[in-house]
Amino acid sequence: MKTRGMRRQMVGKVISNKMDKSIVVQVERLVKHKVYHKFVKRRAKFAAHDETNACSIGDKVLITESRPISKTKRWRVSEIVEKAI
């Protein structure tokens, strides 16, 4: 199994871009409930580095795991998948 060099990637929605070169991305995933066998939405927020300040609220972005950039930032914006209208 080859895991070296494989970085995690996630797609989420930008919920905040008030910081300089930083955004907050909310990632949603579906998890099956153990008892009721029903799918439940789970959300997580990640601070990501946006070098060009290109992202705006509502954009769908692809973030990639990286080395620690600051106290909370461990992700970078790889690409903007879909711009908000």
C-alpha atoms as a printed R data frame, in Angstrom:
   type eleno elety resid chain resno       x      y      z
1  ATOM     1    CA   MET     A     1   0.000  0.000  0.000
2  ATOM     2    CA   LYS     A     2   1.452  3.324 -1.074
3  ATOM     3    CA   THR     A     3   0.440  6.195  1.234
4  ATOM     4    CA   ARG     A     4   3.548  8.355  1.149
5  ATOM     5    CA   GLY     A     5   2.870 11.633 -0.638
6  ATOM     6    CA   MET     A     6  -0.897 11.064 -0.687
7  ATOM     7    CA   ARG     A     7  -2.590 14.120  0.798
8  ATOM     8    CA   ARG     A     8  -6.223 14.222  1.819
9  ATOM     9    CA   GLN     A     9  -8.562 16.355 -0.289
10 ATOM    10    CA   MET     A    10 -12.056 17.568  0.554
11 ATOM    11    CA   VAL     A    11 -14.743 19.594 -1.181
12 ATOM    12    CA   GLY     A    12 -16.668 22.135  0.873
13 ATOM    13    CA   LYS     A    13 -18.423 25.484  0.918
14 ATOM    14    CA   VAL     A    14 -16.758 28.753  1.929
15 ATOM    15    CA   ILE     A    15 -18.583 30.216  4.949
16 ATOM    16    CA   SER     A    16 -16.152 33.025  5.853
17 ATOM    17    CA   ASN     A    17 -13.528 35.040  3.979
18 ATOM    18    CA   LYS     A    18 -13.067 37.965  6.386
19 ATOM    19    CA   MET     A    19  -9.404 37.199  7.063
20 ATOM    20    CA   ASP     A    20  -6.484 38.111  4.802
21 ATOM    21    CA   LYS     A    21  -5.385 35.110  2.690
22 ATOM    22    CA   SER     A    22  -7.557 32.781  4.790
23 ATOM    23    CA   ILE     A    23 -11.007 31.245  4.478
24 ATOM    24    CA   VAL     A    24 -13.192 28.935  6.554
25 ATOM    25    CA   VAL     A    25 -14.589 25.939  4.668
26 ATOM    26    CA   GLN     A    26 -17.497 23.818  5.878
27 ATOM    27    CA   VAL     A    27 -17.370 20.182  4.757
28 ATOM    28    CA   GLU     A    28 -20.485 18.006  4.949
29 ATOM    29    CA   ARG     A    29 -20.485 14.211  4.978
30 ATOM    30    CA   LEU     A    30 -23.135 11.540  5.420
31 ATOM    31    CA   VAL     A    31 -22.677  9.021  8.236
32 ATOM    32    CA   LYS     A    32 -24.916  6.018  8.832
33 ATOM    33    CA   HIS     A    33 -26.446  5.936 12.334
34 ATOM    34    CA   LYS     A    34 -25.489  2.758 14.215
35 ATOM    35    CA   VAL     A    35 -28.901  2.060 15.758
36 ATOM    36    CA   TYR     A    36 -31.392  3.577 13.323
37 ATOM    37    CA   HIS     A    37 -29.462  2.875 10.078
38 ATOM    38    CA   LYS     A    38 -30.406  6.318  8.819
39 ATOM    39    CA   PHE     A    39 -27.942  8.679  7.146
40 ATOM    40    CA   VAL     A    40 -27.125 11.744  9.258
41 ATOM    41    CA   LYS     A    41 -25.279 14.866  8.075
42 ATOM    42    CA   ARG     A    42 -22.044 15.660  9.895
43 ATOM    43    CA   ARG     A    43 -20.298 18.995  9.402
44 ATOM    44    CA   ALA     A    44 -16.722 20.087 10.061
45 ATOM    45    CA   LYS     A    45 -15.064 23.480  9.628
46 ATOM    46    CA   PHE     A    46 -11.513 23.877  8.344
47 ATOM    47    CA   ALA     A    47  -9.370 27.005  8.071
48 ATOM    48    CA   ALA     A    48  -7.661 27.067  4.680
49 ATOM    49    CA   HIS     A    49  -4.975 29.211  3.051
50 ATOM    50    CA   ASP     A    50  -6.150 31.273  0.063
51 ATOM    51    CA   GLU     A    51  -3.029 32.942 -1.346
52 ATOM    52    CA   THR     A    52  -4.776 35.177 -3.902
53 ATOM    53    CA   ASN     A    53  -7.915 36.048 -1.880
54 ATOM    54    CA   ALA     A    54  -9.949 34.699 -4.829
55 ATOM    55    CA   CYS     A    55 -12.627 32.877 -2.816
56 ATOM    56    CA   SER     A    56 -15.908 34.461 -1.783
57 ATOM    57    CA   ILE     A    57 -18.688 33.272  0.511
58 ATOM    58    CA   GLY     A    58 -20.753 30.474 -1.034
59 ATOM    59    CA   ASP     A    59 -18.020 29.184 -3.368
60 ATOM    60    CA   LYS     A    60 -17.474 25.439 -3.602
61 ATOM    61    CA   VAL     A    61 -13.742 24.748 -3.192
62 ATOM    62    CA   LEU     A    62 -11.336 21.816 -3.177
63 ATOM    63    CA   ILE     A    63  -8.926 21.944 -0.221
64 ATOM    64    CA   THR     A    64  -5.750 19.882  0.167
65 ATOM    65    CA   GLU     A    65  -3.933 18.930  3.347
66 ATOM    66    CA   SER     A    66  -0.588 20.699  3.852
67 ATOM    67    CA   ARG     A    67   2.044 21.499  6.442
68 ATOM    68    CA   PRO     A    68   0.968 23.836  9.265
69 ATOM    69    CA   ILE     A    69   0.753 27.388  7.909
70 ATOM    70    CA   SER     A    70  -0.436 29.015 11.148
71 ATOM    71    CA   LYS     A    71  -1.975 28.012 14.491
72 ATOM    72    CA   THR     A    72  -5.221 26.781 12.890
73 ATOM    73    CA   LYS     A    73  -4.446 26.488  9.149
74 ATOM    74    CA   ARG     A    74  -3.428 23.045  7.893
75 ATOM    75    CA   TRP     A    75  -5.220 23.170  4.520
76 ATOM    76    CA   ARG     A    76  -4.716 25.014  1.213
77 ATOM    77    CA   VAL     A    77  -7.201 25.920 -1.502
78 ATOM    78    CA   SER     A    78  -6.378 23.774 -4.549
79 ATOM    79    CA   GLU     A    79  -9.095 25.046 -6.855
80 ATOM    80    CA   ILE     A    80 -12.452 26.764 -6.932
81 ATOM    81    CA   VAL     A    81 -14.869 24.099 -8.168
82 ATOM    82    CA   GLU     A    82 -17.923 26.358 -8.463
83 ATOM    83    CA   LYS     A    83 -18.307 30.114 -7.975
84 ATOM    84    CA   ALA     A    84 -21.263 31.466 -5.978
85 ATOM    85    CA   ILE     A    85 -23.879 33.385 -7.922
